[in-house]
């Protein structure tokens, strides 16, 4: 009797679990969750590295339609595609769909970064960041960025016959970030930060299994190192603000420490400052480096567009005395160059896709998206949608002719860098046009180019 009772009690939770699964699976989108934890993660990552991720998703849409279930990076997800899906994802309020990244991204960037926050917390932290990143604040950094760019070109481009663009652009953009965001001069700490940030990026799109020798494990270790270094910078700046003549505009960390509530308490916690400094560091580093690299590739392949960019930049250069720095007003004149940048971002988006989370059971497109599931969308699928961008395969900067002004921080470093590269150098590609994602786009061999200097800096 006791044996039967034990078996019965053992079977009850299994029965309840199975019946719950049957109930919850009613109305789910078509598709498969695959192997537990792994799901379709490895298949998608392989496709990204082979630059066939677009076809991977297209095959999925042909098989299941624009709404399907799958499992990515340890969690069940629903993939949505199409104009209506984009509107649903980006206009639903926080009570329906919340900002929530995959576990791997959350563990590497921290759970108090802007991508993880919702409601009042999101508004508060975003407001503090925008005090630094708004155009009025960034105007004063044009000269500082230009100085970093000129130093970089002197060290790595001048006098060379061949360079590999992507690694050089990563070096440049991180030097700019270190100077402007951290107030950190060249040296060992800057080198450690750039190494750590690169290792963090490598594991952000990975299966969150923390085993030795995995990318995820290496990224977590790098994240802890970078967090400790950022925390050390915070303590240094907090301890000696008067001696440094600190103002909210000096660098991002100082700005966040100086931003106060009405009761004079800091708006952001120390943890929030660390996590959001890391977010801005990662976003500003690789995104801008990838953008500048692929602009150079497209200009090498599109002589008419190169000529238009060159003309625009030469007119600005002619208006400057030798050695005179660019101004905010000069950047505002680089309209066509920024349109080329926008079209480059459309054709080769640095970020393949994104995630949110269903806060409650959601009815969409005739299916149920269960509470707690990820909602996944792919940037490139939208960018190649003919109903949104006519002739999507055509590289046409003029499709952005009537777009709003460029985002401040990435536009400044991109425009200044392109000004000097276009007016000082000619270049010719030494490799093909293919690229892979790992997880950011990486051109063939890092984009080696043969360069000819036209005039000195």
Beta strands, then each sheet from edge to edge (+ up, - down):
strand 1: 67-72
strand 2: 75-80
strand 3: 97-99
strand 4: 162-164
strand 5: 353-358
strand 6: 362-364
strand 7: 367-369
strand 8: 374-378
strand 9: 425-429
strand 10: 435-437
strand 11: 441-443
strand 12: 448-453
sheet 1: 1+ 2- 8- 5+ 3-
sheet 2: 4+ 12- 9+
sheet 3: 6+ 7-
sheet 4: 10+ 11-
end
